[in-house]
Structure formats: structure tokens, C-alpha cells
Amino acid sequence: MATTLRHPTDRTCERCGREEQWDADGETWCVVDDNAGSIYCIHEWDINGSFVPFEEYH
């Protein structure tokens, strides 16, 4: 049985609507379609306890 560590590939701020996607080549988050949201926002990402980072293969 193998286990793989997963990470989110996209996220949206619940406060200002900023949308970002993970850039694997640059190893960083990038803004999607110029939707930067508010520059003064303390971003609250929509990643919560329902995301399971470990995936087991049988």
C-alpha cells in the first residue's frame, strides 16, 4: 500500500474573491485571469478540514 501527499492546485479567497492556481514549474501560487482581489485583504483561503492531503493506493 502506497501513500501520496497531495496539495491543493487552486484556491479562492472567501473575503475578496482572489483566485490563484499552483504553478508547479515556478513552485508558487499565481493569480488567475488578473483576479487579484483586494491588495489590503488578509486572505482567507477556501481550503478547510474537508481536504485530505494523504491519498492511499491499494
C-alpha positions in Angstrom: 0.0 0.0 0.0 1.5 3.4 -1.1 0.6 6.8 0.2 0.8 10.0 -1.8 0.9 13.5 -0.4 -1.5 15.8 -2.3 -1.8 19.6 -2.2 -4.4 22.0 -3.4 -4.0 23.2 -7.0 -6.3 26.1 -6.9 -7.7 28.3 -4.2 -10.1 31.3 -3.8 -10.2 33.9 -1.1 -13.5 33.8 0.8 -13.2 37.5 1.6 -12.3 39.3 -1.7 -12.6 36.6 -4.3 -9.0 36.4 -5.3 -8.3 33.3 -7.4 -4.9 31.5 -7.5 -3.6 28.3 -9.1 -0.4 26.4 -8.2 2.4 26.7 -10.7 4.4 23.6 -10.4 7.3 24.9 -12.6 7.7 28.0 -10.5 6.7 26.3 -7.3 4.4 29.2 -6.3 0.8 30.4 -6.4 -0.2 32.6 -9.4 -3.2 34.9 -9.8 -5.8 33.6 -12.3 -7.1 36.0 -15.0 -6.0 39.2 -13.3 -8.4 38.5 -10.4 -6.1 39.9 -7.7 -8.9 40.8 -5.3 -8.1 43.4 -2.8 -4.5 44.3 -2.1 -5.4 45.1 1.5 -7.2 41.8 2.2 -5.8 39.3 4.7 -6.8 36.3 2.5 -9.0 33.6 3.9 -8.5 30.6 1.6 -11.3 28.2 0.9 -9.1 25.2 2.0 -10.6 23.6 5.1 -10.8 20.4 7.1 -12.6 18.6 4.3 -9.4 18.5 2.1 -7.5 15.2 2.7 -3.7 15.7 1.9 -2.9 12.0 2.1 -4.2 9.5 -0.5 -3.7 5.8 -0.1 -3.5 3.4 -3.0 -4.2 -0.3 -2.6 
